């Protein structure tokens, strides 16, 4: 069984702390140097004004030239100071990235992206396993800062992948786990621009949408020809031609610019407002393109950014240049003068449209490629940071699910109690009995989350983990609905109906079911008969899984099925508690057999309710 760690020699916490402290120290140093440069800039600017102004006042050419020279020094110092500020901000961002990772490792997930809205409300297991939402598995994993990356990671968690994709992703995750600086640079590419999330939907709608200038031959020709004629008339006016001979044509161009303002203003507003968006994607693509990869999937992603007549980085930088020219729109009086004479906005937008026509169809693929790498980086972050993370083995249909030293990845490392779980394949189940709060539900979720991660191509928190390709189904957390008029029992039935119906598809991989206290919304007799029927139904159809229950009578299935020729098997295991000196204690250890005590009456007695102290079952 594959039980290899991503990097057994590393200390991820120490690595993140070291990098965080180094970046903080560098940011502090740059802040100090930057303050000194601010003073130098102020002195140089003042000196340039005084010396140059004095020279001009006294008609002293040497003084004027000295002032110009000092002003040039000011410009150089200003540029250097700007670079220093950007470097300081970059160091600060990198320190924040590593501090965020340390928070993940401490289990402080509340302030992180939980992927809200990425899972359908009626998904087969996402809600039961806390895959999304505050403090969720997604929050623990995701380092994606593009919507494409978030959706890629979510899609992998919401549906199992085949063995080919799992194997390819595992190799990529293993390589990325060792590239801590690269993963920080992928996050920093977005965060350095002051943004936290890039959504390419509006940008793609723009580049794939109508091209009003390019699609109109007359407007396109007028945009090119009229400014040339106007400039020629302007140059010849007063000499060859009468003064102001250029003015009528400039007025015509002003009318054209005003009439086109509707679509031009909207398009330019989008491009200019997305300037930081474009810059962030440019930095993201550049980070990916300059890295050297070995894993085939990473090489393929990199290739997708470099295919075609030019690379993604080159094209995005070209668009950045056009977006910069459109910034003239915000220059007030300058734009009011230049735009009518040169049809500036229309001409620049014409080039943007040409870029969109040529490059637009590839943008979606670029965004998806970068998002896929972010999703892999998210899985790699967990593989690198979790002390128990190992590469699981996903095997063919019909084999056993075997977990050694399994723990839940959302539990802090010093609160984890490992357990071994073995389900011998199709038509086999573990029936888990035990005290309240002893660990039954946590074990179900640990198995479920580990299966999700394994089938997504990620690492799991265990000493060793192997499972066949399965379709995970769960009924653990069911809520009634006042809006729909559904009782708890009706809601649970609706959930179970989906689990049972899915088990009838014999062409698909087997069902791995996780059922916690079946049919708790009805009376004890009906609950027992119903739970027994559901479990047998799933086993008869090749399902495998775990059932947590307080119904001790269900444990009789172990002996009943042992003599059954159908191949169905149920194995009893349990958690228990110890009551010492008036205090209830749990060891969270999975044991063979059926639990013999219950803590429910003890809990009532501790709440001040007099009950019979007999806790045997």
C-alpha positions as CSV (number, residue, x, y, z in Angstrom):
1,X,0.0,0.0,0.0
2,X,1.3,3.4,-0.9
3,X,2.1,5.3,2.3
4,X,4.8,7.8,1.1
5,X,4.9,11.3,2.5
6,X,5.4,14.2,0.3
7,X,8.6,15.3,2.0
8,X,9.5,13.2,5.1
9,X,12.6,15.3,5.9
10,X,10.9,18.7,6.1
11,X,9.5,20.6,9.0
12,X,6.7,22.7,7.4
13,X,5.9,24.8,10.4
14,X,9.5,25.8,10.8
15,X,9.8,26.5,7.1
16,X,6.8,28.8,7.1
17,X,7.9,30.6,10.3
18,X,11.4,31.1,8.9
19,X,10.1,32.6,5.6
20,X,7.5,34.7,7.4
21,X,10.2,36.2,9.7
22,X,12.6,36.7,6.8
23,X,10.0,38.6,4.7
24,X,8.9,40.6,7.7
25,X,12.5,41.6,8.4
26,X,13.1,42.6,4.8
27,X,9.8,44.6,4.7
28,X,10.9,46.5,7.8
29,X,14.4,47.2,6.3
30,X,12.8,48.4,3.1
31,X,10.4,50.6,5.1
32,X,13.3,52.3,6.8
33,X,15.3,52.8,3.6
34,X,12.2,54.0,1.9
35,X,11.7,56.7,4.5
36,X,15.2,57.9,4.0
37,X,14.6,58.0,0.3
38,X,11.4,60.1,0.8
39,X,13.6,62.7,2.6
40,X,16.1,62.6,-0.2
41,X,13.4,63.0,-2.8
42,X,12.0,66.0,-1.0
43,X,15.4,67.6,-0.6
44,X,16.3,67.0,-4.3
45,X,13.0,68.3,-5.5
46,X,13.3,71.4,-3.4
47,X,16.9,71.9,-4.5
48,X,15.9,71.6,-8.1
49,X,13.2,74.2,-7.8
50,X,15.4,76.6,-5.9
51,X,18.6,76.3,-8.0
52,X,16.7,76.1,-11.3
53,X,14.4,78.9,-10.3
54,X,17.3,81.1,-9.2
55,X,19.2,80.4,-12.4
56,X,16.1,81.3,-14.5
57,X,15.6,84.5,-12.4
58,X,19.2,85.6,-12.8
59,X,19.4,84.4,-16.4
60,X,22.2,82.1,-15.4
61,X,22.5,79.2,-17.8
62,X,24.8,77.3,-15.4
63,X,22.2,77.6,-12.6
64,X,19.4,76.5,-14.9
65,X,21.4,73.5,-16.0
66,X,22.3,72.7,-12.4
67,X,18.6,72.8,-11.5
68,X,17.8,70.5,-14.4
69,X,20.6,68.1,-13.3
70,X,19.3,68.0,-9.8
71,X,15.7,67.4,-11.1
72,X,17.0,64.4,-13.1
73,X,18.5,63.1,-9.9
74,X,15.2,63.6,-8.3
75,X,13.5,61.6,-11.0
76,X,16.0,58.7,-10.6
77,X,15.5,58.7,-6.9
78,X,11.7,58.8,-7.3
79,X,11.8,55.7,-9.6
80,X,14.1,53.9,-7.2
81,X,11.8,54.8,-4.3
82,X,8.8,53.5,-6.2
83,X,10.5,50.2,-6.8
84,X,11.5,50.0,-3.1
85,X,7.8,50.6,-2.1
86,X,6.7,47.9,-4.4
87,X,9.4,45.5,-3.0
88,X,8.3,46.4,0.5
89,X,4.7,45.6,-0.3
90,X,5.7,42.4,-1.9
91,X,7.7,41.3,1.2
92,X,4.7,42.2,3.4
93,X,2.4,40.2,1.2
94,X,4.7,37.2,1.3
95,X,4.9,37.4,5.1
96,X,1.1,37.5,5.3
97,X,0.9,34.4,3.0
98,X,3.1,32.4,5.3
99,X,1.2,33.6,8.4
100,X,-2.0,32.5,6.7
101,X,-0.5,29.0,6.2
102,X,0.6,28.9,9.8
103,X,-3.0,29.7,10.8
104,X,-4.1,26.7,8.6
105,X,-1.7,24.5,10.4
106,X,-3.0,25.7,13.8
107,X,-6.6,25.0,12.7
108,X,-7.6,28.6,12.6
109,X,-9.8,28.5,9.5
110,X,-12.6,30.9,10.2
111,X,-11.1,33.8,8.2
112,X,-10.3,31.7,5.2
113,X,-12.3,31.1,2.0
114,X,-14.8,28.3,2.7
115,X,-16.0,28.0,-0.9
116,X,-19.5,29.2,-0.1
117,X,-21.9,28.6,-3.0
118,X,-19.6,26.1,-4.8
119,X,-21.6,23.0,-3.8
120,X,-25.3,22.4,-4.7
121,X,-27.4,22.3,-1.5
122,X,-28.6,18.7,-2.2
123,X,-25.1,17.2,-2.9
124,X,-24.7,13.6,-1.9
125,X,-22.0,14.2,0.8
126,X,-20.6,17.7,0.8
127,X,-22.8,19.0,3.7
128,X,-22.4,15.8,5.7
129,X,-18.6,16.0,5.5
130,X,-18.2,19.8,6.0
131,X,-16.5,20.1,2.7
132,X,-17.5,23.8,2.3
133,X,-18.3,26.7,4.5
134,X,-16.8,28.2,7.6
135,X,-14.0,26.1,9.0
136,X,-14.4,23.5,6.3
137,X,-12.2,21.2,4.3
138,X,-12.2,23.6,1.5
139,X,-10.9,26.4,3.8
140,X,-8.1,24.1,5.0
141,X,-7.1,23.3,1.4
142,X,-7.7,26.2,-0.9
143,X,-4.9,28.6,-1.8
144,X,-6.7,29.6,-5.0
145,X,-7.2,33.2,-5.8
146,X,-8.9,32.9,-9.1
147,X,-12.5,31.8,-9.5
148,X,-11.3,29.1,-12.0
149,X,-9.0,27.7,-9.3
150,X,-11.7,27.6,-6.7
151,X,-14.1,25.9,-9.0
152,X,-11.5,23.4,-10.2
153,X,-10.8,22.4,-6.6
154,X,-14.5,22.2,-5.7
155,X,-15.3,20.1,-8.7
156,X,-12.6,17.6,-7.7
157,X,-14.0,17.4,-4.2
158,X,-17.6,17.0,-5.4
159,X,-17.0,14.1,-7.8
160,X,-14.5,11.2,-7.8
161,X,-11.9,11.1,-10.6
162,X,-10.8,8.0,-12.5
163,X,-7.5,6.3,-11.7
164,X,-5.7,8.0,-14.5
165,X,-6.5,11.5,-13.3
166,X,-5.8,10.5,-9.7
167,X,-2.4,9.2,-10.5
168,X,-1.5,12.2,-12.6
169,X,-2.6,14.6,-9.9
170,X,-0.8,12.8,-7.2
171,X,2.5,13.1,-9.1
172,X,1.8,16.8,-9.6
173,X,0.9,17.3,-5.9
174,X,4.1,15.5,-4.8
175,X,6.2,17.8,-6.9
176,X,4.4,21.0,-5.9
177,X,4.6,20.1,-2.3
178,X,8.3,20.6,-2.4
179,X,8.0,24.0,-4.2
180,X,7.1,26.2,-1.3
181,X,8.4,29.4,-2.9
182,X,6.5,28.7,-6.1
183,X,3.3,28.2,-4.2
184,X,3.8,31.5,-2.4
185,X,4.5,33.2,-5.7
186,X,1.3,31.9,-7.2
187,X,-0.7,33.4,-4.3
188,X,1.4,36.6,-4.4
189,X,0.8,37.1,-8.1
190,X,-2.8,38.0,-7.2
191,X,-2.3,39.4,-3.7
192,X,0.5,41.8,-4.8
193,X,-2.1,43.7,-6.9
194,X,-4.2,44.3,-3.9
195,X,-6.9,41.8,-4.9
196,X,-7.9,38.6,-3.3
197,X,-9.9,36.9,-6.0
198,X,-9.9,37.1,-9.8
199,X,-13.1,36.3,-11.7
200,X,-12.6,36.1,-15.4
201,X,-16.2,35.8,-16.3
202,X,-16.8,39.5,-17.3
203,X,-13.5,39.8,-19.0
204,X,-14.2,36.7,-21.1
205,X,-17.7,38.1,-21.9
206,X,-16.0,41.2,-23.2
207,X,-13.3,39.6,-25.3
208,X,-15.8,37.1,-26.8
209,X,-18.5,39.7,-27.3
210,X,-19.4,42.0,-30.2
211,X,-16.7,44.2,-31.7
212,X,-18.5,47.4,-32.7
213,X,-15.5,49.1,-34.4
214,X,-14.0,46.0,-36.2
215,X,-17.4,44.9,-37.3
216,X,-18.2,48.3,-39.0
217,X,-16.0,48.9,-42.0
218,X,-17.0,52.5,-42.3
219,X,-16.3,53.3,-38.6
220,X,-13.0,51.4,-38.7
221,X,-11.9,53.3,-41.8
222,X,-13.0,56.6,-40.3
223,X,-11.1,55.9,-37.1
224,X,-7.9,55.5,-39.1
225,X,-8.2,58.0,-41.9
226,X,-9.9,61.0,-40.2
227,X,-7.2,61.7,-37.6
228,X,-4.5,61.5,-40.3
229,X,-6.3,64.0,-42.4
230,X,-6.9,66.3,-39.4
231,X,-3.3,66.2,-38.3
232,X,-2.2,67.0,-41.9
233,X,-4.5,70.0,-42.1
234,X,-3.3,71.1,-38.7
235,X,0.3,71.1,-39.8
236,X,-0.5,72.9,-43.1
237,X,-2.8,75.5,-41.5
238,X,-1.5,79.0,-41.5
239,X,1.1,78.2,-44.2
240,X,-0.2,76.3,-47.2
241,X,-3.8,76.3,-46.0
242,X,-6.0,78.9,-44.3
243,X,-5.8,79.0,-40.5
244,X,-8.2,76.7,-38.7
245,X,-8.9,74.7,-41.8
246,X,-8.5,71.6,-39.6
247,X,-11.3,72.7,-37.2
248,X,-14.4,71.5,-39.2
249,X,-13.0,68.0,-39.4
250,X,-12.1,68.1,-35.8
251,X,-15.7,69.0,-34.9
252,X,-16.9,66.0,-37.1
253,X,-14.5,63.8,-35.2
254,X,-15.8,65.2,-31.9
255,X,-19.3,64.3,-33.0
256,X,-18.2,60.8,-33.9
257,X,-16.5,60.4,-30.5
258,X,-19.6,61.6,-28.7
259,X,-22.0,59.4,-30.7
260,X,-19.7,56.4,-30.0
261,X,-19.4,57.2,-26.3
262,X,-22.1,54.6,-25.3
263,X,-20.3,51.5,-26.3
264,X,-16.8,53.0,-26.1
265,X,-17.3,54.2,-22.5
266,X,-18.6,50.8,-21.4
267,X,-15.8,48.8,-23.1
268,X,-13.1,51.2,-21.9
269,X,-14.5,51.2,-18.4
270,X,-14.3,47.4,-18.4
271,X,-10.7,47.2,-19.8
272,X,-9.4,50.0,-17.6
273,X,-11.2,48.7,-14.5
274,X,-9.7,45.3,-15.1
275,X,-6.2,46.7,-15.5
276,X,-5.1,45.2,-12.1
277,X,-7.0,42.1,-13.1
278,X,-4.9,41.9,-16.3
279,X,-1.7,42.6,-14.4
280,X,-2.5,39.9,-11.8
281,X,-3.1,37.3,-14.5
282,X,0.1,38.4,-16.3
283,X,2.1,37.8,-13.1
284,X,0.3,34.5,-12.5
285,X,1.1,33.3,-16.0
286,X,4.7,34.5,-15.8
287,X,5.2,32.6,-12.5
288,X,3.9,29.4,-14.1
289,X,5.8,29.8,-17.4
290,X,9.3,30.4,-15.8
291,X,9.1,27.3,-13.6
292,X,10.7,24.0,-14.6
293,X,8.3,21.0,-14.0
294,X,8.8,17.3,-14.2
295,X,5.3,15.9,-13.5
296,X,3.5,15.3,-16.8
297,X,0.3,17.1,-15.7
298,X,2.3,20.2,-14.7
299,X,4.2,20.1,-18.0
300,X,0.9,19.9,-19.8
301,X,-0.6,22.9,-17.9
302,X,2.5,24.9,-18.7
303,X,2.3,23.9,-22.3
304,X,-1.3,25.1,-22.5
305,X,-0.1,28.6,-21.6
306,X,2.6,28.5,-24.3
307,X,0.7,27.0,-27.2
308,X,-0.3,29.1,-30.3
309,X,1.5,31.9,-32.0
310,X,2.6,33.5,-28.8
311,X,2.7,32.8,-25.1
312,X,0.1,33.8,-22.6
313,X,2.5,36.1,-20.8
314,X,3.4,38.0,-24.0
315,X,-0.2,38.5,-25.0
316,X,-1.3,39.7,-21.5
317,X,1.5,42.2,-21.3
318,X,0.5,43.5,-24.8
319,X,-3.1,44.0,-23.5
320,X,-1.6,45.7,-20.4
321,X,0.0,48.2,-22.8
322,X,-3.3,49.0,-24.5
323,X,-5.1,49.3,-21.2
324,X,-2.4,51.8,-20.1
325,X,-3.1,54.0,-23.2
326,X,-6.8,54.0,-22.3
327,X,-5.9,55.6,-19.0
328,X,-5.6,58.9,-20.9
329,X,-9.4,59.0,-20.4
330,X,-8.8,60.0,-16.8
331,X,-6.5,62.9,-17.6
332,X,-9.2,65.6,-17.8
333,X,-8.4,68.5,-20.1
334,X,-5.7,66.5,-21.9
335,X,-8.3,63.9,-22.9
336,X,-10.8,66.5,-23.9
337,X,-8.3,68.0,-26.4
338,X,-6.6,64.9,-27.7
339,X,-9.6,62.6,-28.1
340,X,-11.5,64.6,-30.7
341,X,-8.4,65.3,-32.8
342,X,-7.0,61.8,-32.8
343,X,-10.1,59.7,-32.0
344,X,-7.9,58.4,-29.3
345,X,-10.4,56.1,-27.5
346,X,-11.7,54.6,-30.7
347,X,-8.2,53.9,-32.1
348,X,-6.9,52.3,-28.9
349,X,-10.1,50.3,-28.6
350,X,-9.7,49.2,-32.2
351,X,-6.4,47.6,-31.2
352,X,-8.0,46.0,-28.2
353,X,-10.7,44.5,-30.4
354,X,-8.1,43.2,-32.7
355,X,-6.3,41.6,-29.7
356,X,-9.6,40.1,-28.5
357,X,-10.4,38.7,-31.9
358,X,-6.9,37.1,-32.2
359,X,-6.4,36.0,-28.6
360,X,-9.8,36.0,-27.0
361,X,-10.7,32.3,-27.8
362,X,-7.6,31.2,-25.9
363,X,-8.1,33.3,-22.8
364,X,-10.6,30.9,-21.3
365,X,-8.1,28.0,-21.7
366,X,-5.4,30.1,-20.1
367,X,-7.6,30.9,-17.1
368,X,-8.6,27.3,-16.7
369,X,-5.0,26.1,-16.9
370,X,-3.9,28.6,-14.2
371,X,-6.9,27.6,-12.1
372,X,-6.1,23.9,-12.4
373,X,-2.5,24.6,-11.2
374,X,-4.0,26.6,-8.2
375,X,-6.2,23.6,-7.4
376,X,-3.1,21.3,-7.5
377,X,-1.2,23.8,-5.4
378,X,-4.0,23.6,-2.8
379,X,-3.8,19.9,-2.5
380,X,0.0,20.2,-2.4
381,X,-0.2,22.7,0.4
382,X,-2.0,20.2,2.5
383,X,0.4,17.4,1.5
384,X,3.3,19.6,2.6
385,X,1.8,21.0,5.8
386,X,-0.1,18.1,7.5
387,X,2.2,15.9,9.6
388,X,0.2,12.8,8.8
389,X,-0.3,13.4,5.1
390,X,0.5,10.5,2.8
391,X,-0.2,9.5,-0.8
392,X,-3.1,7.1,-0.8
393,X,-3.6,4.2,-3.2
394,X,-6.7,4.1,-5.4
395,X,-7.2,0.6,-6.7
396,X,-9.6,-1.3,-9.0
397,X,-13.3,-2.0,-8.3
398,X,-13.9,-4.8,-5.8
399,X,-11.0,-4.3,-3.5
400,X,-11.0,-3.4,0.2
401,X,-10.9,-0.1,1.9
402,X,-7.9,-0.2,4.3
403,X,-6.9,2.7,6.5
404,X,-4.1,2.5,9.0
405,X,-3.7,5.3,11.6
406,X,-6.5,7.3,10.1
407,X,-7.3,10.7,11.5
408,X,-9.5,13.6,10.6
409,X,-7.5,16.3,8.7
410,X,-9.4,19.2,10.4
411,X,-8.4,18.1,13.9
412,X,-5.2,19.7,15.3
413,X,-2.3,17.3,15.3
414,X,-2.1,17.2,19.1
415,X,-5.8,16.2,19.3
416,X,-5.7,13.4,16.8
417,X,-6.3,9.8,17.9
418,X,-5.5,7.4,15.0
419,X,-7.6,4.4,14.2
420,X,-7.4,1.5,11.8
421,X,-10.4,0.8,9.6
422,X,-10.9,-2.1,7.2
423,X,-13.9,-2.8,5.0
424,X,-13.3,-5.9,3.0
425,X,-14.9,-4.7,-0.2
426,X,-18.3,-4.8,-1.8
427,X,-21.2,-6.1,0.4
428,X,-19.2,-5.4,3.6
429,X,-19.9,-2.9,6.3
430,X,-18.8,-1.9,9.7
431,X,-21.5,-1.3,12.3
432,X,-20.2,1.2,14.9
433,X,-21.9,1.4,18.3
434,X,-20.7,3.5,21.2
435,X,-21.3,6.2,23.7
436,X,-22.4,9.7,22.9
437,X,-19.5,11.9,22.0
438,X,-17.1,8.9,21.9
439,X,-16.1,9.4,18.2
440,X,-18.5,7.6,15.9
441,X,-19.4,10.6,13.7
442,X,-15.8,11.8,13.6
443,X,-14.6,8.4,12.4
444,X,-17.3,8.4,9.6
445,X,-16.2,11.9,8.6
446,X,-12.6,11.0,8.7
447,X,-13.2,8.0,6.3
448,X,-15.4,10.2,4.1
449,X,-13.0,13.2,3.8
450,X,-10.1,10.8,3.2
451,X,-12.0,9.1,0.4
452,X,-12.9,12.5,-1.1
453,X,-9.2,13.6,-1.0
454,X,-7.9,10.3,-2.3
455,X,-10.4,10.4,-5.3
456,X,-9.5,14.0,-6.0
457,X,-5.9,13.1,-6.4
458,X,-4.7,14.5,-3.0
459,X,-3.0,13.2,0.1
460,X,-4.8,11.9,3.2
461,X,-4.1,12.1,6.9
462,X,-3.2,8.5,7.8
463,X,-0.3,6.1,8.1
464,X,-1.5,4.2,5.1
465,X,-4.7,4.4,3.0
466,X,-6.1,2.3,0.1
467,X,-9.5,2.2,-1.4
468,X,-11.2,1.2,-4.6
469,X,-13.0,3.7,-6.9
470,X,-16.3,4.3,-5.2
471,X,-19.2,6.7,-5.3
472,X,-19.5,8.3,-1.8
473,X,-22.9,8.7,-0.3
474,X,-23.8,10.0,3.1
475,X,-26.7,10.6,5.4
476,X,-25.3,12.1,8.6
477,X,-26.6,15.6,8.9
478,X,-30.2,16.1,8.0
479,X,-32.3,19.1,8.7
480,X,-36.1,19.6,8.7
481,X,-37.4,22.5,6.6
482,X,-40.3,24.8,7.8
483,X,-40.3,26.5,4.3
484,X,-40.9,23.2,2.5
485,X,-43.1,21.8,5.2
486,X,-40.8,18.8,5.6
487,X,-40.3,17.1,9.0
488,X,-37.0,15.7,10.0
489,X,-38.2,12.2,9.2
490,X,-39.3,13.3,5.7
491,X,-36.0,15.1,5.1
492,X,-34.1,12.0,6.1
493,X,-36.2,9.8,3.9
494,X,-35.6,12.1,0.9
495,X,-31.9,11.8,1.6
496,X,-31.9,8.0,2.0
497,X,-34.0,7.7,-1.2
498,X,-31.1,9.2,-3.2
499,X,-28.6,6.9,-1.5
500,X,-30.7,3.8,-2.2
501,X,-31.5,4.8,-5.8
502,X,-27.8,5.4,-6.6
503,X,-26.9,1.9,-5.3
504,X,-29.0,0.4,-8.1
505,X,-26.6,1.5,-10.8
506,X,-24.5,-1.6,-11.2
507,X,-22.4,-0.2,-14.1
508,X,-20.9,2.5,-11.9
509,X,-18.4,2.0,-9.1
510,X,-19.9,0.7,-5.9
511,X,-21.4,2.9,-3.3
512,X,-19.4,3.8,-0.2
513,X,-22.1,4.7,2.3
514,X,-21.7,6.6,5.6
515,X,-24.9,6.5,7.7
516,X,-25.2,8.1,11.1
517,X,-28.1,7.0,13.3
518,X,-30.5,6.1,10.6
519,X,-34.2,7.1,10.9
520,X,-33.8,8.9,14.2
521,X,-37.0,10.8,13.5
522,X,-39.3,7.9,14.2
523,X,-40.0,5.4,17.0
524,X,-37.5,2.8,18.2
525,X,-39.3,-0.2,16.6
526,X,-39.8,1.4,13.2
527,X,-36.2,2.8,13.4
528,X,-34.7,-0.7,13.9
529,X,-36.7,-2.3,11.1
530,X,-36.1,0.5,8.7
531,X,-32.4,0.8,9.4
532,X,-32.0,-3.0,9.0
533,X,-33.8,-2.9,5.7
534,X,-31.7,0.1,4.4
535,X,-28.4,-1.6,5.3
536,X,-29.4,-4.9,3.8
537,X,-30.6,-3.2,0.6
538,X,-27.3,-1.4,0.2
539,X,-25.2,-4.5,0.8
540,X,-27.3,-6.6,-1.6
541,X,-26.5,-4.1,-4.3
542,X,-22.8,-4.2,-3.8
543,X,-22.4,-1.3,-1.5
544,X,-19.8,-1.0,1.2
545,X,-19.6,1.4,4.1
546,X,-20.0,2.4,7.8
547,X,-23.1,2.7,9.9
548,X,-23.0,4.5,13.3
549,X,-25.9,3.6,15.6
550,X,-27.2,3.4,19.1
551,X,-29.5,0.5,18.1
552,X,-27.6,-2.5,19.6
553,X,-30.1,-4.9,18.1
554,X,-28.6,-4.2,14.6
555,X,-25.4,-5.8,15.8
556,X,-27.1,-9.2,15.5
557,X,-26.6,-8.9,11.7
558,X,-23.0,-9.9,12.2
559,X,-23.9,-13.4,13.2
560,X,-26.9,-13.6,10.9
561,X,-24.9,-12.8,7.8
562,X,-21.9,-14.9,8.8
563,X,-23.9,-18.0,7.8
564,X,-25.4,-16.4,4.7
565,X,-24.2,-17.5,1.3
566,X,-24.9,-14.1,-0.3
567,X,-21.5,-12.8,0.6
568,X,-22.9,-9.9,2.7
569,X,-21.0,-9.3,5.9
570,X,-21.3,-6.9,8.8
571,X,-18.5,-6.5,11.4
572,X,-19.3,-4.9,14.8
573,X,-16.9,-2.3,16.2
574,X,-17.4,0.2,18.9
575,X,-16.2,3.3,20.9
576,X,-16.6,3.5,24.6
577,X,-16.0,5.8,27.6
578,X,-14.6,5.6,31.1
579,X,-16.2,7.2,34.1
580,X,-13.6,8.1,36.7
581,X,-14.0,10.1,39.9
582,X,-17.3,11.6,38.6
583,X,-15.7,12.6,35.3
584,X,-16.4,11.1,31.9
585,X,-13.4,10.4,29.7
586,X,-12.9,9.1,26.2
587,X,-9.9,7.6,24.5
588,X,-11.5,7.6,21.0
589,X,-10.1,4.2,20.2
590,X,-12.0,1.9,17.8
591,X,-12.4,-1.5,19.3
592,X,-13.9,-4.8,18.0
593,X,-17.3,-6.0,19.1
594,X,-20.4,-4.3,20.4
595,X,-20.4,-1.5,23.1
596,X,-21.8,-2.8,26.4
597,X,-22.5,0.5,28.2
598,X,-24.2,3.8,27.5
599,X,-23.4,7.2,28.9
600,X,-26.8,8.7,28.2
601,X,-28.1,8.1,31.7
602,X,-24.9,9.3,33.2
603,X,-25.2,12.5,31.3
604,X,-28.7,13.0,32.6
605,X,-27.6,12.4,36.2
606,X,-24.8,14.9,35.7
607,X,-27.4,17.4,34.5
608,X,-29.2,16.9,37.9
609,X,-31.9,14.5,36.8
610,X,-32.4,11.5,39.0
611,X,-32.3,8.2,37.0
612,X,-31.5,4.6,37.5
613,X,-27.7,4.4,37.6
614,X,-27.6,1.1,35.6
615,X,-25.9,2.0,32.4
616,X,-25.6,-1.5,30.9
617,X,-27.2,-2.3,27.6
